[in-house]
Amino acid sequence: QRLCKDDGTVFCGSGTYIRDGFIHACRAGWLKYSSDGDTSIHIGTEEDHDTIPSIGDLVIARVTNVNPRFCKCEITCVGTSPLTDVFRGMVRKEDVRATEKDRVEMYKCFRPGDIIVARVLSLGDSLSYLLTTAENELGVVMATSEAGVNMVPLSWSKMQCPKTLSEEFRKVAKIQPQYISFVHSIYT
């Protein structure tokens, strides 16, 4: 749809393009103007709304770093809504399990690259959200073995590589049916 004349006072933003001296919409949505120095025109869609994790939300995250006190993650989804921006999260040692918190060894619960389902515990500091996996339904839902194969859960604390049959420790989530196909569609 043709939106307006390209007279140099309005610039193209996301969802628009210029043809024959006019700015056109290249997708269905609603018209948005923004002026940060220059006025630009955008076409917004329902997928554009920014979801921000809040306390109590279930999130899907990828583990990026593990040390003895906590693991760092990148939050990529809130519930089943993918995020446009990646938020940082952190699971502390005391927030991994509900019981035997003093016996938790982080490297036996998470490894870099693991996909986890966690709950937002608090907003944390300005750098990251505090997450917890201290419920049966929370923890690692997808992990890759050293052979590059998706591992299968054996118990609440172990996963196995179907190719090499080697076992590795993880804090395995009791899989929720609504997340199985969703997580695999995003990360495979």
N, C-alpha and C positions, 0 to 999 in steps of 0.2 A: 504494500500500500504506500502511496506517495504521502509524505508527511509535511514537508515544507520546502521552500526554495533554498538552495545553497547560495546564500548571498555573502558568506564570510563572517556573519555575526554568530552563527550557531554551528557547532562542530559535531561530527558523527561520533557516537559512543557505541557501546555494545548493542548488538541487535539491529544496527543500521548500516546503510551504505549509500554512496552517491552515484547517481546515474542521470545523464542528460540534464545536469544542473539542478537536480532535486535530490533531497534526502529521502530514502525509502526505508521501510521496515523489512527486515529479512526473516522475521519470525512473528508469531502471534503473541500478543501480550498487551501491556498498557504502556502509555507514553510517560516517560519520566524526564525531567530536566534537572541538570545539576550545574551549579556554577561554583567552581573552585578556580577563580581567576578568569577562565573562559567559560562561556555557556555551552554545554554539550547536551545532546538529546540521546536518550537511551530507550530501548524497549525492554521492559521488565516482564518476567514470567513468574509463575508460582514457584519454580525451582530456584529462583534467585534469592528467595528469602533466606536470611542468614540465621541458622539455628545455632544457638550457643548452649553448651552444656550447663545445666544447673543442678543444684544439690538433689540427689535422689535419682537422677537419670541413669539409665543403662547406656553404656557407651561401648563401642568397638574400637580397639586401639592396637597398634603394632609396637612391640617392644623394641626399643632402640639401644638400650644400654642397661647392663645389670652389674651391680656391685653388692657387697655384703650387707648394706643397710637398706637399699631401695633399688627399684628399677625405673627407668625413664621410658615413656611411651609417647607415641603420636596418636592423638584421638582423631579418628577419621569419620566416625558416624555417631550420631545420637539416636538411639533406638535403631530404626531402620532407615533413617534419613541421612544420606551422605552429606558431609560438610564441604563447603567450597574452600574454606581455610582449614589448615591443620592446627589443632590446639595441642599443647604439651600437657602430659599428665605424669603422675608419679605414684607408684605403689610402694608404700613403706613396708618394712619387714613385719611390723606389728599389725598391718592391715591385710596380710595375705590369707590367713586362716582365722576362723573364729575360736579354735581350740589350739592348745600347745603352741602359743605364739612365740614362746622363748626358744623353741626347737626348730624354728623355720630357718632354712638355708636357702638364700635367694637363688643361687645358681642351680638348685634342685627344683625350683618352682618355675622359673622363666629363663628363656634364652633370647638373645637378639633375633628378631625376625618373627617371633611367635605372634599370633593374632589372639588377643584376649577379649573377653567380655567382662567389663567391670562396672561398678556403680560409683558415681561421683559422691565422694564423702564430704568434701568441702572445696571452696574456691582456692584454697592454698595461698600462695604468694602471687606476685605479679608474673611469675615465670611459668607456673604450672598448676593444674588442678590436682588435688589429692584424690586418689582412687582407692577402692577396696575390692578385693576378691574373696572376702570372708563369708561367702554363701556357697552352698553346693552348686548352684546354677552358674556361678562366676568362676572364671579362670581361663586357661588356655583352651581354645576351640580349634585352632589349626597350628600345626608346627611342621617344619620341614626337617628331615633327617640330613645327616652328612652326605648321604647318597643322592640328595635332591628330590626325595619322594615325600609326599604328605604322609605324616605318621597317623596311626590309629590308636585310640585310647585303649589301654588294658585295664586300668583301675583308676581311682581318684588321684593317684600319684605317679603313674607311669604311662608312657606312650611307646609304641613299637613301630619300627620301620618295616613295612611289608616286604621290602626288597632284600634287606640284609638280616632281618629279624633281630636287630640290636634294639635294646630297650634303653630309654632315657627317662630320667625323672622330670616331672612337670606337675604343676597344680592344675589338674585337669577339671574342666567345667562339666557338670552334668548337662549334657547338650539339650538345649531348648529347640524344639522342632522349627520354630519360626526363624531361627538364626542359621540353621544348617545351610540351606540353599542360598540365603542372602550373603553370608560370609564367603562362601565359595564363589559366588558370582562376582564379587568385588575383587577378591585377591587371587583368582586363578585366571 
